[in-house]
Structure formats: structure tokens, C-alpha cells
């Protein structure tokens, strides 16, 4: 009664109590007492807890709360629940990281292709295995380097474009055939043909990214044939 009179005249404020559980990121953070009550069956779990445990049975509610604090970049629903907390997390990189990844991968591929020239003598003498392996692996690493700039999904989409998918297929097929002939067939003539096919396929594939590139190559070939 005395407290009500004091509150009426503004001489006293209602006592404030620390909340037993705070809202953290849309979740109700349970205390140690709540967890003990839940284990003893004295307290039921909330709907959010049951929904979260049904979505992620391998993770407890407390583990999900901890993961949500440490990984704030997860995509969320209207209930602020992470969608497949581990697999749905997007791995991103900054522009400098993408550039350095591209530069390192591209330089490694070009360097490996250049070192294949040290095996050119073996190629002439009928032992093309070393040249074929270094040259092909260098091309594979170099072509994968562009994934750092535009992303792997966009690169696959570009390679499967209507005007480029045949050239990309021939290029990849030539690289596979070169490695197969170098490791298993081990025939100098067949390996040399695969290397030449790979080089021609690479030129035609790269020309698809250059405006009028294929037209210039076709015109050059026509001129060379006519003059020959």
C-alpha cells in the first residue's frame, strides 16, 4: 500500500528486476535454471526451440545461439533462424583477395607452361610425356584462375554459352586426351597430335572472348590457304 502511494506521487519507482532470459538475435537465451527445468521435465520448450531443433537436430538450441552470435552473415528467415547454419553460409572474398588469387593462379599456370619448353628436346626425340604434362597442367591452372575474378558459377555459365560451349568442350576434351595419351597410351605420335589439338582448341576458345576474334582467325586461315 505504501509503495502504491509513493508511486502515485512520483516519490518512488517500481522496482526493476533483471530479466531471467534476454532476447538475443530473435532467440530467447535460456539460463542454467531453465535448462535444468527442461531436463527434469518441469518446463516446456518454446516453439522457436522446437522448430530450431527440428531443423538442425545435430545442434542444440544453445549451440545455435552461440553460432548465430559468431556468424552474423548467415541468411535468415522472418523468424531470424539461420538456414542450414553450416552449409548455407556463403564464402566471400574481397576484391584484393580475388585479384591476388587470380594473379597467383594465372602466373603459376603460365610459369608451368613455360617450363614445358625445357622438355621440347624430349618432344622432338619422341618422348613427349614431360612436355605434355607440364603444358596441359599449366593450361588447366591458367583457365581456373579466372574463377577468382568472376566466380566459378559464372565461368561455367560463360563456357556453356551457345556460341562458346563447343569450343570449350573441344578444349577440355583435348586436355583430357593429352593427359590420357601421356600417362596410359604413351605413344609419341598420338601425344603430339593431342598437344597440337589442344593448342588449336585453346586459340579458338580464347578467340571467342575477343570481338571478331574468330572471324579474324578464319580470314587469316583462308588467306594462308589461298596463298599456299
C-alpha positions in Angstrom: 0.0 0.0 0.0 2.8 2.4 0.9 4.6 1.6 -2.3 1.5 2.4 -4.3 1.1 5.8 -2.6 4.8 6.6 -3.3 4.4 5.5 -6.9 1.3 7.8 -7.3 3.1 10.9 -6.0 6.3 10.0 -8.0 8.4 9.6 -4.9 9.2 6.0 -5.8 9.6 4.0 -8.9 8.6 0.4 -9.4 11.4 -1.9 -8.7 13.1 -3.2 -11.7 14.3 -6.8 -11.9 16.9 -8.3 -14.2 15.2 -10.4 -16.8 15.7 -14.0 -16.4 16.3 -14.5 -20.1 17.3 -12.0 -22.7 16.4 -11.8 -26.3 19.4 -12.4 -28.4 19.1 -12.1 -32.2 15.5 -13.2 -32.1 16.1 -16.1 -29.7 15.3 -16.4 -26.1 18.6 -17.1 -24.3 17.9 -19.8 -21.7 19.6 -19.7 -18.3 21.1 -22.6 -16.4 17.9 -22.9 -14.3 15.8 -23.1 -17.4 18.0 -25.9 -18.8 17.8 -27.8 -15.6 14.0 -27.5 -15.6 13.8 -28.6 -19.2 15.8 -31.7 -18.5 13.7 -32.6 -15.4 10.5 -32.1 -17.5 9.3 -29.1 -15.3 9.4 -26.6 -18.1 8.4 -27.0 -21.8 10.4 -25.7 -24.6 9.3 -22.8 -26.7 8.0 -23.1 -30.2 11.2 -21.5 -31.5 13.3 -24.0 -29.7 11.3 -27.0 -31.0 11.4 -25.5 -34.6 15.2 -25.0 -34.4 15.9 -28.4 -33.1 13.7 -30.0 -35.8 15.6 -28.1 -38.5 19.1 -28.8 -37.0 18.8 -32.0 -34.9 22.6 -32.2 -34.6 22.8 -28.9 -32.9 21.3 -27.9 -29.5 19.5 -24.7 -29.0 22.4 -23.2 -27.1 24.9 -24.1 -29.7 22.8 -22.5 -32.4 22.6 -19.3 -30.3 26.4 -19.3 -30.0 26.9 -19.9 -33.7 24.4 -17.1 -34.5 26.5 -14.7 -32.4 29.8 -15.7 -34.1 28.4 -15.8 -37.6 26.1 -12.9 -38.2 26.3 -13.2 -42.0 24.0 -16.2 -42.3 20.9 -15.7 -44.4 17.8 -15.5 -42.2 14.1 -16.1 -42.4 11.3 -14.0 -41.0 11.8 -15.8 -37.7 15.5 -14.9 -37.7 16.6 -18.5 -38.0 19.7 -19.4 -39.9 19.1 -21.6 -42.9 21.2 -24.7 -42.6 23.8 -22.9 -40.5 26.9 -24.6 -41.8 26.2 -25.3 -45.5 24.2 -22.2 -46.3 27.0 -19.8 -45.2 28.4 -18.0 -48.2 32.1 -17.9 -48.6 33.0 -14.5 -50.0 36.3 -12.7 -50.7 37.3 -9.1 -51.1 38.4 -7.6 -54.4 42.1 -7.6 -53.4 41.9 -11.2 -52.3 40.3 -12.2 -55.7 42.9 -10.3 -57.6 45.8 -11.9 -55.7 44.2 -15.3 -56.1 43.8 -14.7 -59.9 47.4 -13.4 -60.2 48.9 -16.3 -58.3 47.0 -19.0 -60.1 47.5 -17.4 -63.6 51.2 -16.9 -63.0 51.6 -20.4 -61.8 49.9 -21.8 -64.9 51.9 -19.6 -67.3 55.2 -20.5 -65.5 54.4 -24.2 -65.7 53.6 -23.9 -69.4 56.9 -22.0 -70.0 58.9 -24.7 -68.1 57.4 -27.3 -70.5 59.7 -25.7 -73.2 62.6 -27.2 -71.3 61.3 -30.6 -72.3 60.9 -29.6 -76.0 64.0 -31.6 -76.9 62.5 -34.7 -75.5 59.4 -33.9 -77.5 61.4 -33.8 -80.7 63.2 -37.0 -79.8 59.9 -38.9 -79.4 59.4 -38.5 -75.6 56.6 -36.0 -75.3 55.3 -37.1 -71.9 57.0 -34.4 -69.8 56.1 -31.7 -72.2 52.5 -32.8 -72.5 52.0 -33.0 -68.7 53.5 -29.6 -67.9 51.8 -27.9 -70.8 48.4 -29.3 -70.0 48.5 -28.7 -66.3 49.7 -25.1 -67.0 46.6 -24.6 -69.2 44.3 -26.1 -66.6 45.6 -23.9 -63.8 45.5 -20.8 -66.0 41.9 -21.3 -67.1 40.9 -21.9 -63.5 42.4 -18.6 -62.4 39.6 -16.6 -64.0 37.2 -18.2 -61.4 38.8 -15.9 -58.8 37.6 -12.8 -60.8 34.1 -13.7 -62.0 33.4 -16.8 -59.8 33.2 -20.4 -60.7 29.5 -20.5 -61.4 29.7 -17.5 -63.8 32.7 -19.0 -65.5 30.8 -22.3 -66.1 27.9 -20.2 -67.4 30.2 -18.3 -69.8 31.8 -21.5 -71.0 28.4 -23.1 -71.7 27.2 -20.2 -73.7 25.6 -21.0 -77.1 28.5 -19.6 -79.1 31.2 -21.0 -76.9 30.2 -24.4 -75.5 31.6 -26.3 -78.5 35.0 -24.6 -78.3 35.1 -25.1 -74.5 34.2 -28.8 -74.9 36.9 -29.3 -77.5 39.4 -27.6 -75.4 38.6 -29.6 -72.3 38.5 -32.8 -74.3 41.9 -32.1 -75.9 43.4 -31.6 -72.5 42.0 -34.8 -71.2 43.1 -36.7 -74.2 46.6 -35.3 -73.9 46.9 -36.5 -70.3 45.5 -39.9 -71.2 47.9 -40.3 -74.1 50.8 -39.2 -71.9 50.1 -41.5 -68.9 48.4 -44.5 -70.5 48.9 -44.7 -74.3 52.5 -43.5 -74.2 52.7 -43.1 -77.9 54.8 -40.2 -79.1 52.8 -39.6 -82.3 49.4 -39.7 -80.6 50.5 -37.5 -77.7 51.9 -34.9 -80.2 48.6 -34.9 -82.1 46.8 -34.3 -78.8 49.1 -31.4 -78.0 48.5 -29.8 -81.4 44.8 -30.3 -81.0 44.9 -28.7 -77.5 46.8 -25.7 -78.8 44.3 -25.1 -81.7 41.3 -25.6 -79.4 42.9 -23.1 -76.9 43.3 -20.5 -79.6 39.7 -20.9 -80.9 38.4 -20.8 -77.3 40.3 -17.7 -76.4 39.2 -16.0 -79.6 35.6 -16.4 -78.5 36.2 -13.8 -75.9 37.7 -11.3 -78.3 35.3 -9.3 -80.5 35.6 -10.5 -84.1 38.4 -12.8 -82.9 37.2 -15.9 -84.7 36.4 -14.0 -87.8 40.0 -12.7 -88.0 41.4 -16.2 -87.4 39.1 -17.7 -90.1 40.1 -14.9 -92.6 43.8 -15.5 -91.8 43.5 -19.2 -92.4 41.6 -18.6 -95.7 44.3 -16.2 -96.8 47.1 -18.7 -95.9 45.4 -21.5 -97.8 44.8 -19.3 -100.9 48.4 -18.1 -100.9 49.7 -21.6 -100.4 
